[in-house]
Amino acid sequence: MKTLMKLLTYLGVGIALSYTEAAFAQNPTSSTVFDTELNSKNIDVTLGWSQSNLSITKGVLIEAQFLPTFNANVENQLGFLSVQNGAGLWLYKSPAVKVGASVNYMLGRFERFDRRYTGLGDVAGSFDAYTWVEWQPIKDAVTVYANYARTLGASYRSYAQIGFTLGAPIKDDINFFADMNFNYANQTYVQKYYGIDAHQATVSARTPYTASQGGMLNDANLVGLDFVMGRDRDLILGIGQLKYSHALSTTPLIVQAHQKTLLLVWNQKLNH
């Protein structure tokens, strides 16, 4: 179950997706325990497709899209370097608890990639400082994680996530998993990505929307199967749902508060 737990959290399925896919995922949270020397490394490559509202190639999306996803992750006892989750260091690391800090790229928003953004202009991405924690009360079966990200600057954007992943073996080479996470942001983030000011309303012919405060953005759940194809290979299939919060669903940008999510990825370890 180690590969599954690690992959889910690095994809942000636990998306992202850390962004996954953070995936995301936007989840730079996790790492499975590895008993290696200081200069040794674990190397993982993930290829496949995911349907979500976050994409490393298209940024933040209103409508979930089914797009290719890729991640390469290298880690050792000091920290990790990842395509989707940036560069991080372990601040504390034990068999049950990990705490870390990292620098990662917060995705931007681009109107050419989502028709719901037409006429609203782009929102630039930025490098953010992350803090995160992971707790495994039952090793390789239950993982609880949380992270907080903040963009540097006076008018900062902040983003937070909490979630948990459950896993259980069905057969020797098939595992079941379930993941749920909740995502939050401050007022500046909500306004930047989901708000419509007076100028944008005129250009896009939409009703203005001003975020009066921050709060919950959405919650996401995913269930699926991990097919162990060998010591170093896994095929993972998942299906789930993204649900925007009631407060956020009042913006004219969001037509469907409930959206399906999908995951189909191949994970390969390269250091064995």
NORQUI-V80555 format. One record per residue. N is the residue number from 1. RES is the residue in three letters. SS is DSSP state (H for helix, E for strand, C for the rest). PSI is psi in whole degrees, 0 to 359 (* if undefined). Layout:
<<N & RES & SS & PSI> <N & RES & SS & PSI>>
This chain:
<<1 & MET & C & 351> <2 & LYS & H & 313> <3 & THR & H & 317> <4 & LEU & H & 309> <5 & MET & H & 316> <6 & LYS & H & 316> <7 & LEU & H & 317> <8 & LEU & H & 315> <9 & THR & H & 322> <10 & TYR & H & 338> <11 & LEU & C & 358> <12 & GLY & C & 13> <13 & VAL & C & 349> <14 & GLY & C & *> <15 & ILE & C & *> <16 & ALA & C & 35> <17 & LEU & E & 7> <18 & SER & C & 127> <19 & TYR & C & 343> <20 & THR & C & 292> <21 & GLU & C & 26> <22 & ALA & E & 121> <23 & ALA & E & 282> <24 & PHE & E & 129> <25 & ALA & C & 169> <26 & GLN & C & 69> <27 & ASN & C & 96> <28 & PRO & C & 22> <29 & THR & C & 318> <30 & SER & C & 166> <31 & SER & C & 133> <32 & THR & C & 148> <33 & VAL & C & 135> <34 & PHE & C & 129> <35 & ASP & C & 78> <36 & THR & C & 169> <37 & GLU & C & 166> <38 & LEU & C & 322> <39 & ASN & C & 4> <40 & SER & C & 163> <41 & LYS & C & 150> <42 & ASN & E & 130> <43 & ILE & E & 125> <44 & ASP & E & 141> <45 & VAL & E & 133> <46 & THR & E & 129> <47 & LEU & E & 144> <48 & GLY & E & 210> <49 & TRP & E & 148> <50 & SER & E & 148> <51 & GLN & E & 113> <52 & SER & E & 181> <53 & ASN & E & 13> <54 & LEU & E & 133> <55 & SER & E & 135> <56 & ILE & C & 343> <57 & THR & C & 334> <58 & LYS & C & 358> <59 & GLY & E & 206> <60 & VAL & E & 131> <61 & LEU & E & 148> <62 & ILE & E & 313> <63 & GLU & E & 124> <64 & ALA & E & 137> <65 & GLN & E & 148> <66 & PHE & E & 108> <67 & LEU & E & 157> <68 & PRO & E & 148> <69 & THR & E & 148> <70 & PHE & E & 142> <71 & ASN & E & 139> <72 & ALA & E & 129> <73 & ASN & E & 129> <74 & VAL & E & 131> <75 & GLU & E & 154> <76 & ASN & C & 197> <77 & GLN & C & 343> <78 & LEU & C & 320> <79 & GLY & E & 209> <80 & PHE & E & 161> <81 & LEU & E & 124> <82 & SER & E & 143> <83 & VAL & C & 314> <84 & GLN & C & 336> <85 & ASN & C & 12> <86 & GLY & E & 208> <87 & ALA & E & 132> <88 & GLY & E & 162> <89 & LEU & E & 144> <90 & TRP & E & 127> <91 & LEU & E & 329> <92 & TYR & E & 140> <93 & LYS & E & 119> <94 & SER & C & 173> <95 & PRO & C & 335> <96 & ALA & C & 334> <97 & VAL & E & 135> <98 & LYS & E & 138> <99 & VAL & E & 136> <100 & GLY & E & 172> <101 & ALA & E & 146> <102 & SER & E & 166> <103 & VAL & E & 128> <104 & ASN & E & 164> <105 & TYR & E & 119> <106 & MET & E & 124> <107 & LEU & C & 147> <108 & GLY & C & 188> <109 & ARG & E & 133> <110 & PHE & C & 122> <111 & GLU & H & 336> <112 & ARG & H & 344> <113 & PHE & H & 349> <114 & ASP & C & 119> <115 & ARG & H & 339> <116 & ARG & H & 341> <117 & TYR & H & 358> <118 & THR & C & 127> <119 & GLY & C & 358> <120 & LEU & C & 350> <121 & GLY & C & 176> <122 & ASP & C & 158> <123 & VAL & E & 121> <124 & ALA & C & 145> <125 & GLY & C & 176> <126 & SER & E & 159> <127 & PHE & E & 131> <128 & ASP & E & 157> <129 & ALA & E & 131> <130 & TYR & E & 144> <131 & THR & E & 147> <132 & TRP & E & 161> <133 & VAL & E & 146> <134 & GLU & E & 139> <135 & TRP & E & 128> <136 & GLN & E & 88> <137 & PRO & E & 330> <138 & ILE & E & 107> <139 & LYS & C & 129> <140 & ASP & C & 6> <141 & ALA & C & 323> <142 & VAL & E & 124> <143 & THR & E & 127> <144 & VAL & E & 132> <145 & TYR & E & 158> <146 & ALA & E & 149> <147 & ASN & E & 158> <148 & TYR & E & 132> <149 & ALA & E & 144> <150 & ARG & E & 132> <151 & THR & E & 136> <152 & LEU & C & 145> <153 & GLY & C & 165> <154 & ALA & C & 313> <155 & SER & C & 75> <156 & TYR & C & 153> <157 & ARG & C & 135> <158 & SER & E & 151> <159 & TYR & E & 140> <160 & ALA & E & 154> <161 & GLN & E & 141> <162 & ILE & E & 148> <163 & GLY & E & 178> <164 & PHE & E & 152> <165 & THR & E & 135> <166 & LEU & E & 141> <167 & GLY & E & 149> <168 & ALA & E & 138> <169 & PRO & E & 139> <170 & ILE & E & 313> <171 & LYS & E & 180> <172 & ASP & C & 326> <173 & ASP & C & 14> <174 & ILE & E & 128> <175 & ASN & E & 145> <176 & PHE & E & 146> <177 & PHE & E & 155> <178 & ALA & E & 136> <179 & ASP & E & 142> <180 & MET & E & 136> <181 & ASN & E & 156> <182 & PHE & E & 134> <183 & ASN & E & 137> <184 & TYR & E & 158> <185 & ALA & E & 160> <186 & ASN & C & 176> <187 & GLN & H & 320> <188 & THR & H & 317> <189 & TYR & H & 312> <190 & VAL & H & 317> <191 & GLN & H & 319> <192 & LYS & H & 317> <193 & TYR & H & 333> <194 & TYR & H & 353> <195 & GLY & C & 162> <196 & ILE & E & 109> <197 & ASP & C & 181> <198 & ALA & H & 317> <199 & HIS & H & 315> <200 & GLN & H & 324> <201 & ALA & H & 321> <202 & THR & H & 315> <203 & VAL & H & 320> <204 & SER & H & 356> <205 & ALA & C & 42> <206 & ARG & C & 163> <207 & THR & C & 135> <208 & PRO & C & 148> <209 & TYR & E & 122> <210 & THR & C & 126> <211 & ALA & C & 115> <212 & SER & C & 338> <213 & GLN & C & 167> <214 & GLY & C & 185> <215 & GLY & E & 204> <216 & MET & E & 133> <217 & LEU & E & 307> <218 & ASN & E & 168> <219 & ASP & E & 151> <220 & ALA & E & 143> <221 & ASN & E & 153> <222 & LEU & E & 136> <223 & VAL & E & 151> <224 & GLY & E & 194> <225 & LEU & E & 142> <226 & ASP & E & 114> <227 & PHE & E & 113> <228 & VAL & E & 110> <229 & MET & E & 356> <230 & GLY & E & 181> <231 & ARG & C & 326> <232 & ASP & C & 10> <233 & ARG & E & 140> <234 & ASP & E & 142> <235 & LEU & E & 124> <236 & ILE & E & 128> <237 & LEU & E & 134> <238 & GLY & E & 154> <239 & ILE & E & 143> <240 & GLY & E & 201> <241 & GLN & E & 139> <242 & LEU & E & 130> <243 & LYS & E & 118> <244 & TYR & E & 148> <245 & SER & C & 159> <246 & HIS & C & 318> <247 & ALA & C & 316> <248 & LEU & H & 330> <249 & SER & H & 353> <250 & THR & H & 349> <251 & THR & C & 142> <252 & PRO & C & 345> <253 & LEU & C & 331> <254 & ILE & C & 116> <255 & VAL & C & 318> <256 & GLN & C & 111> <257 & ALA & C & 333> <258 & HIS & E & 130> <259 & GLN & E & 143> <260 & LYS & E & 148> <261 & THR & E & 148> <262 & LEU & E & 155> <263 & LEU & E & 128> <264 & LEU & E & 103> <265 & VAL & E & 154> <266 & TRP & E & 126> <267 & ASN & E & 131> <268 & GLN & E & 127> <269 & LYS & E & 139> <270 & LEU & C & 355> <271 & ASN & C & 22> <272 & HIS & C & *>>
